[in-house]
Amino acid sequence: MLRIGLFLATNMAILAVISVVFSLLGFEGILAENGVDLNLQALLVMSAVIGFSGSFISLLMSKWLAKRSMGVHLIEETDGTTERWLVSTIRQQAQTAGIGMPEVGIFESPQPNAFATGASRNNALVAVSTGLLQKMNRGEVEAVLGHEVSHVANGDMITMALIQGVVNTFVVFLARLVGFFVDRVLLKNDRGLGIGYYLTSFIAQIFLSILASMIVMWFSRRREFRADAGGAALAGNTQMISALAALGGAEEGEAAELPDQMAGFGISGKIGSLFSSHPPIEDRIAALKESQQQ
């Protein structure tokens, strides 16, 4: 969830900034070519530029942002027994998965948590919380590490960036269409783009972004099942199930809350599964048990 929360929050912020910059530079004048005409082809191209720019800038910034926002301490010298074991385990898993050695880090949090992020399979970061190391045995931690390494090996961050880029494109495109309709049809403005266009487009973009996040979260939930299977392949099915069961128990207690640094990216459970980046723990365990029987 940390990985997805960072990516989505950064993407939305960059998308908003790029939209404002394009407006200030006058690029949205293409919407009112010849004073009244709407150039749909030009609008779609502009929407794609804005949408994919926000998505890929978020991807490129993901590792840096994760380090800064989570206070990740990179393991550069493996003097401690636990740190040495972490680096050794991730190196072995990375070699098995066929990816470059990720950076390895630890961040302070009483909650058991971990994330992987990075712009490519060979330029990634895997970080675990102090709570994870304290509350799980080594077999369970190994499974969690395998899950995160599988995210990197599967190219999930790139996949999510592409999906987010497509979704962003349609959000920007449809928001501008709504704004143009309100400005030209409802408000009868024929003197270029007026305040009705800019205000309506802004509101529509926020609303459509919320709906679009449901699509992105659906894809995210699908990727979690695949990462669980990858973690099971790297650390053993039994250990992966045990790790998920431990996380499920933690979610019922204090570990249900995200670290303070990530609280703004969290979605309350009351909203429902449509906005959840991860499937229910019981569904993930059931999928692993079913694969074990096959």
Residue pairs with C-beta under 8 A, 6 or more apart in sequence:
1 115
1 258
1 265
1 266
1 277
1 278
2 66
2 70
2 113
2 114
2 115
2 258
2 262
2 265
3 62
3 66
3 115
3 116
3 117
3 151
3 157
4 160
4 217
4 220
4 277
5 258
5 262
5 265
5 266
5 277
6 62
6 65
6 66
6 69
6 115
6 117
6 262
6 265
7 58
7 59
7 62
7 117
7 157
7 160
7 161
7 164
8 164
8 213
8 216
8 265
9 264
9 265
10 57
10 58
10 61
10 62
10 65
11 54
11 55
11 58
11 164
11 168
12 54
12 209
14 53
14 54
14 57
14 58
15 50
15 51
15 54
15 168
15 171
15 172
15 209
18 50
18 53
18 54
19 50
19 172
19 205
22 28
22 46
22 50
23 198
27 46
28 46
28 176
28 193
29 192
29 193
30 39
30 42
30 43
30 46
31 38
31 39
31 42
31 43
31 176
31 180
31 193
31 197
32 38
32 192
32 193
33 39
33 42
35 190
35 191
35 192
36 184
36 190
38 177
38 180
43 173
43 176
43 177
44 169
44 173
46 172
47 168
47 169
47 170
47 172
47 173
47 176
48 165
48 169
50 168
50 169
50 172
51 165
51 166
51 167
51 168
51 169
51 170
51 171
51 172
52 165
52 168
52 169
54 164
54 165
54 168
55 161
55 162
55 164
55 165
55 168
56 161
56 165
58 161
58 164
59 119
59 157
59 158
59 161
60 119
62 117
62 118
62 119
62 157
63 103
63 117
63 118
63 119
63 123
63 124
63 125
66 72
66 115
66 117
66 125
66 127
67 74
67 105
67 125
69 261
69 262
70 107
70 115
70 127
70 259
70 261
70 262
71 107
71 108
71 261
72 105
72 106
72 107
72 125
72 127
73 105
73 106
73 107
74 103
74 104
74 105
75 83
75 86
75 87
75 104
75 105
75 106
78 84
78 87
78 88
82 133
83 106
85 138
86 104
86 106
86 128
86 145
87 104
89 142
89 145
90 101
90 102
90 104
90 126
90 145
90 149
91 101
93 145
93 146
93 149
93 234
93 235
94 100
94 101
94 102
94 149
94 152
96 234
97 149
97 150
97 152
97 153
97 230
97 234
98 153
99 121
99 122
99 124
99 149
99 152
99 153
100 121
100 122
100 123
100 124
102 116
102 118
102 124
102 125
102 126
102 149
102 152
103 124
103 125
103 126
104 125
104 126
104 127
105 125
105 126
105 127
105 128
106 127
106 128
106 129
106 130
106 133
107 127
107 128
107 129
107 130
107 259
108 129
108 130
109 129
109 130
109 131
109 259
110 129
110 130
110 131
110 254
110 255
111 129
111 131
111 250
111 254
111 255
111 257
111 258
111 259
112 129
112 131
112 132
112 135
112 136
112 246
112 247
112 250
112 255
113 128
113 129
113 131
113 132
113 255
113 258
113 259
114 126
114 127
114 128
114 129
114 132
114 144
114 145
114 147
114 148
115 126
115 127
115 148
116 124
116 125
116 126
116 127
116 148
116 149
116 151
116 152
117 124
117 125
117 157
118 124
118 125
118 152
118 157
119 157
119 158
120 158
121 152
121 153
121 155
124 152
124 157
126 145
126 148
126 149
126 152
128 141
128 144
128 145
129 259
131 255
132 141
132 144
133 141
135 246
135 250
135 255
136 144
136 243
136 246
139 235
139 236
139 239
139 242
139 243
140 239
140 242
140 243
140 246
141 243
142 234
142 235
142 239
143 231
143 232
143 234
143 235
143 236
143 239
143 240
143 242
143 243
144 231
144 243
145 231
145 234
145 235
146 230
146 231
146 232
146 233
146 234
146 235
146 240
147 227
147 228
147 230
147 231
147 240
147 243
148 227
148 231
149 230
149 231
149 234
150 226
150 227
150 229
150 230
150 231
150 233
150 234
151 157
151 223
151 227
151 230
153 230
154 223
154 226
154 227
154 230
156 223
156 227
159 219
159 223
160 216
160 219
160 220
160 223
163 215
163 216
163 219
164 216
167 212
167 215
167 216
168 212
170 208
170 212
171 205
171 208
171 209
171 212
172 205
174 204
174 208
175 201
175 202
175 204
175 205
175 208
176 201
178 200
178 201
178 204
179 196
179 197
179 198
179 199
179 200
179 201
179 202
179 204
180 193
180 197
182 196
182 197
182 200
183 189
183 193
183 194
183 196
183 197
183 200
184 190
184 197
186 196
187 194
187 196
189 196
189 197
213 275
214 274
214 275
217 274
217 275
217 276
217 277
218 274
220 277
220 278
221 276
221 277
221 278
221 279
224 277
224 278
224 279
224 284
225 279
225 284
225 287
228 240
228 244
228 284
228 287
228 288
229 287
229 288
229 291
231 240
231 243
232 239
232 240
232 241
232 288
232 291
237 288
237 291
237 292
240 288
241 285
241 288
241 289
244 281
244 284
244 285
244 288
245 281
245 285
247 255
247 281
248 281
248 282
248 285
250 256
251 281
256 269
257 263
257 266
258 265
258 266
267 275
267 276
273 279
273 280
278 284
